[in-house]
Amino acid sequence: MGLRAKIGIAISATAAVVAVLVGVLVHHRTVNAQLDLSGHTLDSRLQTTVQDRAAGIDTGRGLINPKDLPGPLRALVEGGRRGVYLELGGRTPYLWAATKLGPDIVALKRPYDREQQTVRALDRMLWVAGAAGTGLGCVVGLLVAHRLGRRLTASAATAQRIAEGDLGARLPRTGNDEIAQLTAAVNTMAEALAGRLRAERDVTANIAHELRTPVAGLVTAAGLLPPSRPAEMVQERAARVRGLMEDVLEVARLDARTEEADREVRPLGELVRRAVSASGQAGGQGAGARAGGGTAGRGASEPDRAAAGPGSVDGAVRVRVLADGLVETDPRRVERILVNLISNARRHGAEPVTVEVDGGLIRVRDAGPGFPEALLAHGPQRFRTSGGRGGPGLGLGLTIAAGQARVLGAGLRFANPSAGGAQATVDLRGALCPVGDDGAGETGAGGAADGR
């Protein structure tokens, strides 16, 4: 139940309780006041009747020794006291007043139905007024709840934008209540967080940019070394440093949110096979960690690379096409995402690694220990190192994959299936072309899978 409903119900319930309490109080006060007034009036008339009878004047208004005198009143009068009694047993209520005059009992009796009709009319008015008050309270409660809920919903939406990386988003400052204080606190926190993140990203990007020239010189110098095992080690380390530097620069560009996709219409199965081929070229260069998102190798598919057939195997990677289709997307970015996911699975998972195409969905699965809970809960985190089958890494590969998916407007989800292993799903269903576009539609219904 939402906060709006809770506030509305609370105010409506309060209004209903207040209406019932006021109605009960007014009812009892009115009944008692009517009985006191009617009893006092009838008692005065009884005294006048007794005085007239004692003076020998018979007005004919009094009852002498009435047989239907209520028992409680008769006992009171026999005890030498004067009293008033309301008899409610019959169809018509009667108000009695009686006293002792010598050996006789003198009594007065009159119907009490008029007073009861007045009380019933009052009760109906109280019910109508209570219902109207409760309805008004409900409307007021809903209005108040809607206003507060709308402010809180807007605040939550803006906070979510900030959490997703929109560092310029701020909550609207309205009012002087507690919500306004919360808004000011969240805005202050967002400004401090934005400044810190910008400074961190600027430092990272500047360091990577400044390292490009010396790292390029290092790679060139390593290539000039005479062939030997030490030279190979130096060249391998230099290539890793260059790959890490390029990854850091790519993360900085994605963080700046200035990247735009160059969209083309391509068969999704072909993109997947080219990515698998590219990941085979880049195999072993990954430096990412499963805990923070493994960094994939730096290889990229060449435009003239021949695409493998359905169910083709590239090393330890198997391709299954359940349902192919045309997608309008940026092929380079899709391949970059898949290369990182496949390299991460090969480095930190276990065989078999399977890439499955199902319409606009691409699933990359492995049989390893699965993603850690921190990644499933918070997504890829850069520079989060962790040990794994492939060793520690810097968590840039899945960070880059998530950033590229954001540029494409695609979804990227991580999960640990109940059958074991890890599964990353790229959702490109929003980029699928309708059947018949460019003379082609979805093909490949029914998966094909070859053995390893």
C-alpha positions as CSV (number, residue, x, y, z in Angstrom):
1,M,0.0,0.0,0.0
2,G,1.4,3.4,-1.0
3,L,1.9,6.4,1.2
4,R,-0.9,8.3,-0.5
5,A,-3.4,5.5,0.4
6,K,-2.1,5.2,3.9
7,I,-2.5,9.0,4.6
8,G,-5.9,9.1,2.9
9,I,-7.1,6.1,5.0
10,A,-5.7,7.5,8.2
11,I,-7.5,10.9,7.7
12,S,-10.7,9.2,6.6
13,A,-10.7,6.8,9.6
14,T,-10.0,9.7,12.0
15,A,-12.9,11.7,10.6
16,A,-15.2,8.6,10.9
17,V,-14.2,8.0,14.5
18,V,-14.7,11.7,15.4
19,A,-18.1,11.7,13.7
20,V,-19.2,8.5,15.6
21,L,-17.9,9.8,19.0
22,V,-19.6,13.2,18.5
23,G,-22.9,11.5,17.4
24,V,-22.9,9.2,20.4
25,L,-22.2,12.1,22.8
26,V,-24.9,14.3,21.3
27,H,-27.4,11.4,21.3
28,H,-26.9,10.6,25.0
29,R,-26.9,14.3,26.0
30,T,-30.1,15.0,24.1
31,V,-31.9,11.9,25.5
32,N,-30.9,12.8,29.1
33,A,-31.8,16.4,28.7
34,Q,-35.2,15.5,27.2
35,L,-35.9,13.1,30.0
36,D,-34.9,15.6,32.7
37,L,-37.0,18.3,31.2
38,S,-40.1,16.1,30.7
39,G,-39.7,14.6,34.1
40,H,-39.4,18.0,35.8
41,T,-42.5,19.3,33.9
42,L,-44.6,16.2,34.8
43,D,-43.4,16.3,38.4
44,S,-44.6,19.9,38.7
45,R,-47.9,19.0,37.3
46,L,-48.2,16.1,39.8
47,Q,-47.5,18.5,42.7
48,T,-50.2,20.8,41.5
49,T,-52.6,17.9,41.1
50,V,-51.9,16.7,44.7
51,Q,-52.4,20.2,46.1
52,D,-55.7,20.6,44.3
53,R,-56.9,17.2,45.6
54,A,-55.8,18.0,49.1
55,A,-57.8,21.2,48.9
56,G,-60.8,19.1,47.7
57,I,-60.6,20.2,44.1
58,D,-60.9,17.4,41.6
59,T,-59.4,18.4,38.3
60,G,-59.8,14.9,36.8
61,R,-56.1,14.9,35.7
62,G,-54.7,12.5,38.3
63,L,-55.0,8.8,38.5
64,I,-55.9,7.3,41.9
65,N,-54.3,4.0,42.7
66,P,-53.7,3.0,39.0
67,K,-53.3,-0.7,38.6
68,D,-50.8,-0.4,35.7
69,L,-48.4,1.7,37.8
70,P,-44.8,0.4,37.0
71,G,-43.4,-1.8,39.9
72,P,-40.2,0.3,40.5
73,L,-42.2,3.5,40.8
74,R,-44.9,1.8,43.1
75,A,-42.1,0.6,45.4
76,L,-40.6,4.1,45.5
77,V,-44.0,5.7,46.3
78,E,-44.8,3.0,49.0
79,G,-41.6,4.0,50.6
80,G,-43.0,7.6,51.0
81,R,-41.1,9.2,48.1
82,R,-42.2,11.0,45.0
83,G,-40.7,9.9,41.7
84,V,-40.7,10.0,37.9
85,Y,-40.4,6.8,35.8
86,L,-40.1,6.2,32.0
87,E,-41.8,3.0,31.0
88,L,-40.5,1.6,27.7
89,G,-41.9,-1.9,27.7
90,G,-45.0,-1.4,25.5
91,R,-45.5,-0.2,21.9
92,T,-45.9,3.3,23.2
93,P,-43.5,4.6,25.9
94,Y,-45.1,6.4,28.9
95,L,-43.7,8.8,31.4
96,W,-45.1,8.4,34.9
97,A,-45.0,10.6,38.0
98,A,-46.5,9.4,41.3
99,T,-46.6,10.2,45.0
100,K,-48.5,9.2,48.1
101,L,-51.5,11.2,49.4
102,G,-52.8,9.6,52.5
103,P,-53.7,6.0,51.8
104,D,-53.9,6.6,48.1
105,I,-51.4,6.9,45.3
106,V,-51.8,9.8,43.0
107,A,-50.1,9.5,39.6
108,L,-49.9,11.2,36.2
109,K,-49.2,9.5,32.9
110,R,-48.4,10.8,29.5
111,P,-47.1,9.3,26.2
112,Y,-43.4,9.8,25.6
113,D,-43.4,9.0,21.8
114,R,-43.0,12.6,20.7
115,E,-39.6,12.8,22.5
116,Q,-38.5,9.5,21.0
117,Q,-39.4,10.7,17.5
118,T,-37.4,13.8,18.1
119,V,-34.4,11.7,19.2
120,R,-34.8,9.4,16.1
121,A,-34.9,12.5,13.8
122,L,-31.8,13.8,15.6
123,D,-30.0,10.5,15.1
124,R,-30.8,10.6,11.4
125,M,-29.3,14.1,11.2
126,L,-26.2,12.9,13.1
127,W,-25.8,10.0,10.6
128,V,-26.1,12.3,7.6
129,A,-23.7,14.8,9.2
130,G,-21.3,12.1,10.2
131,A,-21.3,10.6,6.7
132,A,-20.8,14.0,5.1
133,G,-18.0,14.8,7.5
134,T,-16.3,11.5,6.9
135,G,-16.7,12.0,3.1
136,L,-15.2,15.5,3.4
137,G,-12.4,14.2,5.5
138,C,-11.7,11.5,2.9
139,V,-11.6,14.1,0.1
140,V,-9.3,16.3,2.2
141,G,-7.1,13.4,3.1
142,L,-6.8,12.3,-0.5
143,L,-5.9,15.8,-1.6
144,V,-3.3,16.1,1.1
145,A,-2.0,12.6,0.4
146,H,-1.9,13.3,-3.3
147,R,0.1,16.5,-2.9
148,L,2.6,14.9,-0.5
149,G,2.8,11.8,-2.6
150,R,3.4,13.8,-5.8
151,R,6.2,15.7,-4.2
152,L,7.8,12.5,-2.8
153,T,7.3,10.7,-6.2
154,A,9.0,13.6,-8.0
155,S,11.8,13.5,-5.4
156,A,12.3,9.8,-5.8
157,A,12.3,10.0,-9.6
158,T,15.0,12.8,-9.5
159,A,17.0,10.8,-7.0
160,Q,16.8,7.8,-9.3
161,R,18.1,9.9,-12.2
162,I,21.0,11.0,-10.0
163,A,21.7,7.4,-9.1
164,E,21.7,6.5,-12.8
165,G,24.4,9.1,-13.6
166,D,22.5,12.3,-14.4
167,L,24.6,14.5,-12.1
168,G,22.8,17.6,-13.2
169,A,19.4,16.5,-11.9
170,R,18.1,18.3,-8.8
171,L,14.9,18.1,-6.7
172,P,12.5,21.1,-7.0
173,R,12.6,23.3,-3.9
174,T,9.1,24.1,-2.8
175,G,7.5,24.8,0.6
176,N,9.1,25.1,4.1
177,D,8.1,21.7,5.6
178,E,10.1,18.6,6.3
179,I,9.9,17.4,2.7
180,A,11.5,20.7,1.7
181,Q,14.3,20.1,4.2
182,L,14.8,16.6,2.8
183,T,14.9,18.1,-0.7
184,A,17.6,20.6,0.3
185,A,19.6,17.8,1.9
186,V,19.4,15.6,-1.1
187,N,20.4,18.4,-3.5
188,T,23.4,19.2,-1.3
189,M,24.4,15.6,-1.3
190,A,23.9,15.4,-5.1
191,E,26.1,18.5,-5.7
192,A,28.9,17.1,-3.4
193,L,28.6,13.7,-5.1
194,A,28.7,15.2,-8.6
195,G,31.7,17.3,-7.8
196,R,33.5,14.3,-6.4
197,L,32.7,12.1,-9.4
198,R,33.6,14.7,-11.9
199,A,37.0,15.2,-10.2
200,E,37.6,11.4,-10.1
201,R,36.7,11.0,-13.8
202,D,38.8,14.0,-14.8
203,V,41.8,12.7,-13.0
204,T,41.3,9.2,-14.4
205,A,40.9,10.6,-18.0
206,N,43.8,13.0,-17.7
207,I,46.1,10.3,-16.4
208,A,45.1,7.9,-19.2
209,H,45.4,10.7,-21.8
210,E,48.9,11.7,-20.5
211,L,50.0,8.1,-20.6
212,R,49.1,7.6,-24.3
213,T,52.3,9.0,-25.7
214,P,54.8,7.3,-23.3
215,V,52.9,4.0,-23.5
216,A,52.8,4.2,-27.4
217,G,56.6,4.8,-27.2
218,L,57.0,1.8,-24.8
219,V,55.1,-0.5,-27.2
220,T,57.2,0.7,-30.1
221,A,60.4,0.3,-28.3
222,A,59.4,-3.2,-27.1
223,G,58.7,-4.2,-30.7
224,L,62.3,-3.2,-31.6
225,L,63.8,-5.6,-29.1
226,P,65.7,-8.6,-30.5
227,P,63.6,-11.8,-30.4
228,S,63.9,-13.4,-27.0
229,R,61.8,-14.6,-24.1
230,P,62.5,-11.4,-22.1
231,A,61.5,-9.4,-25.2
232,E,58.2,-11.3,-25.5
233,M,57.4,-10.7,-21.8
234,V,58.1,-7.0,-22.2
235,Q,55.9,-6.8,-25.3
236,E,53.1,-8.7,-23.6
237,R,53.2,-6.3,-20.5
238,A,53.3,-3.3,-22.7
239,A,50.3,-4.5,-24.7
240,R,48.4,-5.0,-21.4
241,V,49.2,-1.5,-20.3
242,R,48.1,-0.1,-23.6
243,G,44.8,-2.1,-23.4
244,L,44.1,-0.9,-19.9
245,M,44.8,2.7,-20.8
246,E,42.4,2.5,-23.8
247,D,39.8,0.9,-21.5
248,V,40.1,3.8,-19.0
249,L,39.8,6.4,-21.8
250,E,36.7,4.5,-23.1
251,V,35.1,4.6,-19.7
252,A,35.8,8.3,-19.4
253,R,34.1,8.9,-22.8
254,L,31.1,6.9,-21.8
255,D,30.9,8.7,-18.4
256,A,30.8,12.0,-20.3
257,R,27.6,10.8,-22.0
258,T,28.6,12.4,-25.3
259,E,28.8,9.2,-27.3
260,E,26.2,8.6,-30.1
261,A,25.4,5.4,-31.9
262,D,25.9,5.0,-35.7
263,R,23.0,2.8,-36.5
264,E,22.8,0.3,-39.3
265,V,20.5,-2.6,-40.2
266,R,22.3,-5.9,-39.6
267,P,21.4,-9.6,-38.9
268,L,21.8,-10.2,-35.2
269,G,23.2,-13.7,-35.7
270,E,26.0,-12.3,-37.9
271,L,26.9,-9.7,-35.3
272,V,27.1,-12.4,-32.6
273,R,29.3,-14.7,-34.7
274,R,31.7,-11.8,-35.5
275,A,31.8,-10.9,-31.8
276,V,32.7,-14.5,-31.0
277,S,35.4,-14.5,-33.6
278,A,36.7,-11.2,-32.2
279,S,36.7,-12.6,-28.7
280,G,38.8,-15.5,-29.9
281,Q,41.4,-13.1,-31.4
282,A,41.4,-11.2,-28.0
283,G,41.3,-14.3,-25.8
284,G,43.7,-14.2,-22.9
285,Q,44.1,-10.5,-22.9
286,G,41.2,-9.8,-20.5
287,A,42.1,-8.2,-17.3
288,G,38.8,-7.9,-15.6
289,A,37.5,-9.5,-12.4
290,R,34.2,-11.3,-12.1
291,A,33.5,-9.4,-8.8
292,G,33.6,-6.0,-10.5
293,G,33.0,-7.0,-14.0
294,G,35.8,-8.6,-15.9
295,T,37.7,-6.6,-18.5
296,A,37.6,-8.2,-21.8
297,G,40.3,-8.4,-24.4
298,R,40.9,-5.5,-26.7
299,G,40.3,-7.3,-30.0
300,A,37.8,-5.9,-32.4
301,S,36.2,-7.7,-35.4
302,E,37.6,-6.6,-38.8
303,P,35.0,-5.6,-41.4
304,D,36.2,-8.3,-43.9
305,R,36.4,-11.1,-41.3
306,A,34.3,-14.1,-42.6
307,A,31.3,-14.8,-40.4
308,A,31.1,-18.3,-39.0
309,G,28.1,-20.5,-39.7
310,P,25.3,-21.4,-37.3
311,G,26.3,-23.2,-34.2
312,S,30.0,-22.5,-34.9
313,V,32.5,-23.0,-32.2
314,D,35.3,-20.5,-31.5
315,G,37.6,-22.0,-29.0
316,A,35.4,-22.7,-25.9
317,V,32.5,-20.6,-27.2
318,R,29.4,-22.1,-28.7
319,V,26.8,-20.1,-30.7
320,R,23.1,-21.1,-30.7
321,V,20.6,-19.2,-32.9
322,L,17.1,-19.9,-31.7
323,A,15.5,-17.0,-33.6
324,D,17.5,-14.6,-35.8
325,G,16.3,-11.1,-36.9
326,L,17.4,-7.8,-38.3
327,V,18.3,-5.1,-35.8
328,E,18.9,-1.4,-36.4
329,T,21.8,-0.6,-34.1
330,D,25.5,0.2,-34.0
331,P,27.4,-3.0,-34.9
332,R,30.7,-1.8,-33.5
333,R,29.2,-1.2,-30.1
334,V,27.2,-4.4,-30.1
335,E,30.3,-6.4,-30.9
336,R,32.2,-4.5,-28.2
337,I,29.6,-5.4,-25.6
338,L,29.6,-9.1,-26.6
339,V,33.4,-9.3,-26.8
340,N,33.6,-8.0,-23.2
341,L,30.9,-10.4,-22.0
342,I,32.4,-13.4,-23.8
343,S,36.0,-12.7,-22.7
344,N,34.7,-12.2,-19.1
345,A,33.0,-15.6,-19.2
346,R,36.0,-17.3,-20.6
347,R,38.4,-15.7,-18.1
348,H,36.3,-16.0,-15.0
349,G,33.7,-18.7,-15.7
350,A,34.1,-22.3,-16.9
351,E,33.3,-24.2,-20.1
352,P,31.0,-24.5,-21.9
353,V,30.5,-20.8,-22.8
354,T,27.4,-20.4,-24.9
355,V,26.1,-17.4,-26.8
356,E,22.4,-17.7,-27.6
357,V,20.4,-15.5,-30.0
358,D,16.7,-15.5,-29.3
359,G,14.9,-12.8,-31.2
360,G,16.2,-9.5,-29.8
361,L,17.8,-11.2,-26.8
362,I,21.5,-12.3,-26.6
363,R,22.4,-14.5,-23.7
364,V,26.0,-15.2,-22.7
365,R,26.2,-18.2,-20.3
366,D,29.1,-20.0,-18.7
367,A,29.3,-22.9,-16.2
368,G,31.5,-21.1,-13.7
369,P,30.7,-20.1,-10.1
370,G,28.4,-17.3,-11.1
371,F,28.4,-13.6,-10.6
372,P,28.9,-12.4,-7.0
373,E,26.1,-10.9,-5.0
374,A,27.6,-7.4,-5.1
375,L,27.5,-7.3,-8.9
376,L,24.0,-8.6,-9.0
377,A,22.8,-6.0,-6.5
378,H,24.7,-2.9,-7.7
379,G,25.9,-3.7,-11.2
380,P,29.5,-3.5,-12.5
381,Q,31.8,-1.4,-10.5
382,R,35.0,-0.1,-12.0
383,F,38.3,-0.7,-10.2
384,R,36.8,-3.4,-8.0
385,T,39.4,-6.1,-7.8
386,S,38.7,-9.7,-6.9
387,G,40.2,-13.0,-7.3
388,G,38.8,-15.6,-9.5
389,R,39.7,-18.4,-11.9
390,G,41.2,-15.8,-14.2
391,G,42.9,-13.8,-11.5
392,P,42.2,-10.4,-10.1
393,G,41.1,-7.6,-12.4
394,L,40.1,-3.9,-12.5
395,G,36.4,-4.3,-13.3
396,L,36.4,-2.2,-16.5
397,G,35.1,-4.8,-19.0
398,L,31.5,-5.1,-17.7
399,T,31.5,-1.4,-16.9
400,I,32.3,-0.7,-20.6
401,A,29.6,-3.1,-21.7
402,A,27.0,-1.4,-19.5
403,G,28.1,2.0,-20.8
404,Q,27.9,0.9,-24.4
405,A,24.5,-0.7,-23.8
406,R,23.3,2.6,-22.4
407,V,24.4,4.4,-25.5
408,L,22.5,1.9,-27.6
409,G,19.4,2.2,-25.4
410,A,19.7,-1.6,-24.8
411,G,19.2,-3.5,-21.6
412,L,22.0,-5.4,-19.9
413,R,21.1,-7.8,-17.1
414,F,23.2,-10.1,-15.0
415,A,21.9,-13.2,-13.3
416,N,22.9,-16.6,-11.8
417,P,20.5,-19.2,-13.2
418,S,19.2,-21.8,-10.9
419,A,20.9,-24.5,-13.0
420,G,24.3,-22.9,-12.1
421,G,26.8,-20.7,-13.8
422,A,26.5,-17.0,-14.8
423,Q,24.3,-15.4,-17.5
424,A,24.5,-11.9,-19.0
425,T,21.5,-10.9,-21.2
426,V,21.7,-8.1,-23.8
427,D,18.2,-6.9,-24.7
428,L,18.0,-5.5,-28.3
429,R,14.3,-6.1,-28.8
430,G,13.7,-2.4,-29.1
431,A,16.0,-2.3,-32.1
432,L,14.4,-5.2,-34.0
433,C,13.2,-4.3,-37.5
434,P,9.6,-5.3,-38.4
435,V,9.3,-8.4,-40.6
436,G,9.6,-7.3,-44.3
437,D,12.1,-4.4,-43.7
438,D,14.6,-4.3,-46.6
439,G,13.1,-7.4,-48.0
440,A,14.1,-9.5,-45.0
441,G,12.6,-10.7,-41.8
442,E,13.5,-12.9,-38.9
443,T,15.2,-16.1,-39.8
444,G,16.7,-19.1,-38.2
445,A,13.8,-20.2,-36.1
446,G,14.9,-23.3,-34.3
447,G,18.4,-23.3,-32.7
448,A,21.4,-24.9,-34.1
449,A,24.2,-26.1,-31.8
450,D,27.4,-27.9,-32.8
451,G,29.6,-29.9,-30.4
452,R,32.8,-28.4,-29.1
